[in-house]
Amino acid sequence: MGTANRNPEPGRGEKVMPGLWRLRLPLPWQLVPHGNAFAVADRDGLLLVDTGIHSKTSIRELERALDQCGLSLDMVHRIVCTHAHADHAGQAAAIVERTGAELLMSPNLAHMTGYIADPDGLLNSRLDRALLCGVPDELVERQRGLRAGLDTGFAAVPKPDRDLVEGLKLPSDLGELTVYETPGHAPSHVVLHQPEKRLLFSGDHLLGRVSLYYDVGYTPDPAGEFLDSLAKVAKLDARLCLAGHGKPVSAIPELISANRAAVDGRLGAIRAALADGPRTAWELTGMLYEGMPEEPRIGWFLPETLAYLQHLQVLGEATPDGGSPVETWATTPDQDVAPAAA
Ligand SMILES: [Zn+2]
């Protein structure tokens, strides 16, 4: 995601249905060139779902998108962030400062607060982890040089006024929005569901195409959490998915199945590779994402591979050898023993 998007499209707003607008905001990343915030009308003005990333021009982009919908930033009295990644919550503190809006976020914010407090510290610990996973020194050092000192995308540390927790209901002109905790993509992830209109504000939990990412290092099994969150969201039986990136999409059961199939496919590929012998996480990443450029492979796909290895460890199927400086993963020995005949 770090590769710069040099010509971002300006912010754009469009009505989705009465009382609901999509605000498409530019992002500085080539692979993810824009993200969505949503404005929802309610009795007191506007509820904003997600904020976009913070930059020198980001408030102006948000205002431009709102203006195209006949809305204004001053109408925003409440902000809900689906999760604490910069492209969803980066502008929260700036909007709160400007409007005095109430801010609601998940209480599981350690992955964000640690990052904002010491971005290079987090970068270094991720690159140390990359070394442990078997990424060659020269690639790690190149990443350190490229990524050190980059802007966090947060205006300041967002300070929620209220916790977004499972079952919380928020009034809106669309009907009540109910919060469901959906960790996996990030520990702080929630979705909002409107049951009568069957709407799902899905953040990055569910996107119009399968694009898996996990914040690794905060919970024991992010991939397992993601699968549990998919099962939870499947039960909601929503009809229109308002995702954090891309257009609203309606094929929610198909999207959930496609996400499950992608996870199952990668777990299966790792199981098969480990059956042939021990591997490092970096070797497995190379196998799963052959031909991917170096930067997303280290920053995005290596953590994804690690999340699957951790999931297999929780399932009792794979074990790290605890090796240093490079750790190797192997099939857990008991798995090799044929089950006794019944
Ligand atoms: Zn995200």
Residues whose N, C-alpha, C, O or C-beta is under 5 A from the ligand:
A	BS01	ZN	H85 D204
